[in-house]
Amino acid sequence: MARRIAAGAAYGGGSIGLLSAAAVGVLLAEVQLAKRQVGGGIAPVPPSADGRYGVAFTGPAEPLRLGLLGDSTAAGQGVRRAGQTPGALLASGLSAVSERPVDLRNVAQPGARSDDLERQVSLLLADTSRTPDVCVIMIGANDVTHRMPATQSVRCLTTAVRRLRTAGAEVVVGTCPDLGTIEPVYQPLRWLARRVSRQLAAAQTIGSVEQGGRTVSLGDLLGPEFEANPRELFGPDNYHPSAEGYATAAMALLPTLCAVLGLWPESDRLDGARREDMLPVAEAASQAAREAGTEVTGARAPWALLKHRRRRRLPPATEPHPHPETHGEAPPETLGEPQGDAHEEAHHEEAPKEPYGESHGESHNLPAN
């Protein structure tokens, strides 16, 4: 099914949908019940995390430029501090690994579907002097909940990946999360939501890899850990992740983000002990959709590498500094100092030279927020 969806997207087909008419008719009552319960709380407006991270590393090397695109999960809806958003967590981690400042620009829009990616890419590429070095796209949940045709969804995503790659940016796509783990969603809608989420995630993987991007399955974002700890890992509206949930997703994405820039100590050689393999891209996409945190990257067509990279603990969350080129350079004595609560954390725990101890995503390895 994933290959059919991706093929339909490539050749302009629009008839392959995620939900059959019969299934929709049977499940209308469950859908209405879920709508009344999901989002019953109020999710705060996502804080702006744009700015420079890791300014203590300022030196002769140019800052890395990181772009974030997608929906509310990319924007960080559900948390109140900029340092708790996925963009801030990824920028801080990327800066610590590269020992260079990282300039973050987040153009993600809460509620966005894949057809909004064209606008978001145009915003990122409007200033040719600030083309991102690497972009992270997190999209798909709203495509499923709004019944956007899967072929259209994948076509929009692959077009965005192609435009960014043509502009010279590396691209990492966090594929559609598992919507079957949202707590107020009941059976049989829960089963169907899981099925269509995984189908879309696999199709997104095929399309993105064929355009030169890498993907990471984001079942961790709304996956088994959320199902086991819904009160801990969901935000106040029972739909968007909490700070701990975003940290879990960022830990899954960061190794691939660093690897695509050549910063990760692990190579792309396969490790059989970690169940890594070279598979046809469709098979790799299907397996990745079933196991959260799995990376898929293109090899020689039609093959792809299935990777399970070791995760690392994230550094203490920091707040962004203004971009110097737009707001003026910060005074030297303030560079690199986190603000607010993060400043207090920095006094209690000094980050080691290599802050990323090995982790497999357990909740006790998440940073305090």
Residue pairs with C-beta under 8 A, 6 or more apart in sequence:
1 199
1 202
1 203
2 199
2 202
2 203
2 205
2 206
2 282
2 285
2 286
2 289
3 203
3 206
3 282
4 16
5 16
5 150
5 151
5 154
5 199
5 200
5 203
6 154
6 203
6 206
6 207
6 210
6 282
7 13
8 14
8 15
8 16
8 150
8 151
8 154
9 150
9 151
9 152
9 153
9 154
9 155
9 158
9 203
9 207
10 155
10 158
10 207
10 210
12 155
13 151
14 149
14 151
14 152
15 151
16 149
16 150
16 151
17 147
17 149
17 150
18 144
18 147
18 149
18 150
18 196
18 199
18 200
19 147
19 192
19 196
23 192
24 31
24 147
26 188
27 188
27 189
27 192
30 185
30 186
30 188
30 189
31 189
33 184
33 186
34 182
34 184
34 185
34 186
34 189
37 184
37 238
38 182
38 184
38 185
38 237
38 238
38 239
39 237
39 238
39 239
40 184
40 237
40 238
41 235
41 236
41 237
41 238
42 236
42 237
43 72
43 77
43 78
43 235
43 236
43 237
43 239
43 240
44 77
44 78
44 79
44 80
45 77
46 72
46 75
46 76
46 77
46 78
46 79
46 85
46 110
47 76
47 79
47 80
47 81
47 82
47 85
48 82
48 106
48 320
49 76
49 82
49 83
49 85
49 87
49 88
49 91
49 104
49 106
49 320
50 87
50 104
50 105
50 106
50 320
50 323
51 103
51 104
51 319
51 320
51 321
51 322
51 323
52 63
52 101
52 102
52 103
52 104
52 320
52 321
52 322
52 323
52 324
53 88
53 91
53 92
53 94
53 95
53 101
53 102
53 103
53 104
53 318
53 320
53 321
54 91
54 92
54 95
54 96
54 99
54 100
54 101
54 102
54 336
55 101
55 321
55 330
55 335
55 336
56 335
56 336
57 95
57 98
57 99
57 100
57 101
57 336
58 101
58 335
59 100
61 100
62 100
63 100
63 101
63 102
63 103
64 94
64 95
64 98
64 100
64 101
64 102
64 103
64 133
64 134
64 261
65 102
65 103
65 105
65 130
65 131
65 132
65 133
65 134
66 87
66 90
66 91
66 94
66 102
66 103
66 104
66 105
66 132
66 133
66 134
66 135
66 136
67 104
67 105
67 106
67 107
67 124
67 132
67 134
67 135
67 136
67 164
67 169
68 74
68 75
68 86
68 87
68 90
68 104
68 105
68 106
68 107
68 108
68 135
68 136
68 137
68 138
69 107
69 108
69 117
69 120
69 121
69 124
69 135
69 136
69 137
69 138
69 139
69 160
70 108
70 112
70 117
70 120
70 136
70 137
70 138
70 139
70 174
71 108
71 109
71 110
71 111
71 112
71 113
71 138
71 139
71 140
71 141
71 142
72 78
72 108
72 109
72 110
72 111
72 112
72 240
73 86
73 138
73 141
73 174
73 177
73 221
73 240
73 241
73 246
73 249
74 86
74 87
74 106
74 108
74 136
74 137
74 138
74 139
74 174
75 85
75 106
75 108
75 109
75 110
76 82
76 84
76 85
76 86
76 87
76 88
76 106
76 246
77 110
77 235
77 240
78 235
78 236
78 237
78 239
78 240
78 241
78 242
78 245
78 246
79 85
79 235
79 242
79 243
79 246
81 243
81 317
81 319
81 340
81 341
81 369
82 88
82 319
82 320
83 89
83 92
83 317
83 318
83 319
83 338
83 340
83 342
84 243
84 246
84 247
84 317
84 369
85 106
85 246
86 136
86 138
86 246
86 249
86 250
86 253
87 104
87 106
87 108
87 136
88 104
88 317
88 318
88 319
88 320
89 246
89 247
89 250
89 254
89 314
89 317
90 104
90 136
90 250
90 253
90 254
90 257
91 102
91 104
91 320
92 102
92 314
92 315
92 316
92 317
92 318
93 250
93 254
93 257
93 258
93 312
93 314
93 315
93 356
94 102
94 254
94 257
94 258
94 261
94 263
95 101
95 102
96 315
96 351
96 355
96 356
97 254
97 258
97 263
97 264
97 356
98 258
98 261
98 263
103 130
103 323
104 320
105 124
105 130
105 132
107 120
107 123
107 124
108 120
108 138
109 116
109 120
111 142
112 120
112 139
112 142
113 139
113 142
113 143
113 146
113 148
113 153
113 156
114 139
114 140
114 143
114 148
114 152
114 153
114 154
114 156
114 157
114 160
115 148
115 152
115 153
115 156
117 137
117 139
117 156
117 157
117 159
117 160
118 156
118 159
118 160
120 160
121 160
121 163
121 164
124 131
124 132
124 135
124 164
125 131
125 163
125 164
125 167
131 167
131 168
131 169
132 164
132 169
133 169
133 170
133 261
134 169
134 170
134 171
134 172
134 257
134 260
134 261
135 164
135 169
135 170
135 171
135 172
136 171
136 172
136 173
136 174
136 253
136 257
137 157
137 160
137 161
137 171
137 172
137 173
137 174
138 173
138 174
138 218
138 221
138 249
139 157
139 173
139 176
139 204
140 153
140 175
140 176
140 177
140 197
140 200
140 201
140 204
141 176
141 177
141 179
141 197
141 222
142 148
143 150
143 153
143 176
143 200
144 176
144 179
144 193
144 196
144 197
144 200
145 179
150 199
150 200
150 203
153 200
153 203
153 204
154 200
154 203
154 204
154 206
154 207
155 207
157 173
157 204
157 207
157 208
158 207
158 208
158 210
158 211
161 171
161 173
161 207
161 208
161 211
161 212
161 213
162 211
162 212
164 171
164 213
165 171
165 211
165 212
165 213
170 213
170 214
170 260
170 261
171 208
171 211
171 212
171 213
171 214
172 213
172 214
172 215
172 216
172 253
172 256
172 257
172 260
173 204
173 205
173 208
173 213
173 214
173 215
173 216
174 215
174 216
174 218
174 221
174 249
174 252
174 253
175 200
175 201
175 202
175 204
175 205
175 215
175 216
175 217
175 218
175 288
175 289
176 197
176 198
176 200
176 201
176 204
176 218
177 197
177 201
177 218
177 219
177 221
177 222
177 223
178 193
178 194
178 197
178 198
178 219
178 221
178 222
178 223
178 292
179 185
179 193
179 194
179 196
179 197
179 222
180 190
180 191
180 192
180 193
180 194
180 195
180 197
181 190
181 194
181 222
181 223
181 224
181 226
181 227
182 190
182 193
182 222
182 238
182 239
183 230
183 234
183 238
184 238
185 193
198 289
198 290
199 289
201 217
201 218
201 285
201 288
201 289
202 282
202 285
202 286
202 288
202 289
203 285
204 215
205 215
205 217
205 281
205 284
205 285
205 288
205 289
205 296
206 281
206 282
206 285
208 214
208 215
209 215
209 281
209 285
209 296
209 297
209 298
209 304
210 281
210 298
210 301
212 298
214 256
214 259
214 260
214 295
214 296
214 297
214 298
215 285
215 288
215 295
215 296
215 297
216 252
216 253
216 256
216 293
216 294
216 295
217 288
217 289
217 291
217 292
217 293
217 294
218 249
218 252
218 253
218 292
219 289
219 290
219 291
219 292
219 293
220 248
220 249
220 251
220 252
220 292
220 293
220 361
221 241
221 245
221 248
221 249
221 252
221 292
222 241
223 292
224 292
225 233
225 248
225 361
225 363
226 233
226 234
226 241
226 245
229 363
230 238
232 242
232 244
232 363
233 241
233 242
233 244
233 245
233 248
234 240
234 241
234 242
234 245
235 241
235 242
235 245
241 248
241 249
243 369
244 363
244 366
244 369
247 314
247 366
247 367
247 369
248 361
248 363
248 366
250 314
251 311
251 312
251 313
251 314
251 359
251 361
251 365
251 366
252 292
252 293
252 311
252 361
254 311
254 312
254 314
255 264
255 266
255 295
255 309
255 310
255 311
255 312
256 295
256 297
256 307
256 309
258 264
259 266
259 268
259 295
259 309
264 309
266 309
266 310
268 297
268 305
268 307
270 276
270 277
270 278
270 305
270 307
271 308
274 308
275 306
275 308
276 305
276 306
276 307
276 308
277 284
277 305
277 306
278 299
278 303
278 304
278 305
278 306
279 287
279 303
279 304
279 306
280 302
280 303
280 304
281 296
281 298
281 301
281 302
281 303
281 304
284 296
284 304
284 305
284 306
285 296
285 304
287 294
287 306
288 294
288 295
288 296
288 306
291 308
293 308
293 311
293 361
294 306
294 307
294 308
295 305
295 306
295 307
295 308
295 309
296 304
296 305
296 306
296 307
297 304
297 305
297 307
298 304
298 305
299 305
310 358
310 359
310 360
311 358
311 359
311 360
311 361
312 355
312 356
312 357
312 358
312 359
313 355
313 356
313 357
313 359
313 365
313 366
313 367
314 356
314 366
314 367
315 351
315 355
315 356
315 367
316 338
316 342
316 345
316 346
316 349
316 351
316 367
316 368
317 338
317 342
317 345
317 367
317 369
318 338
318 339
318 342
319 338
319 339
319 340
319 342
321 330
321 335
322 328
322 330
324 330
337 343
337 346
338 345
338 346
345 368
357 365
359 365
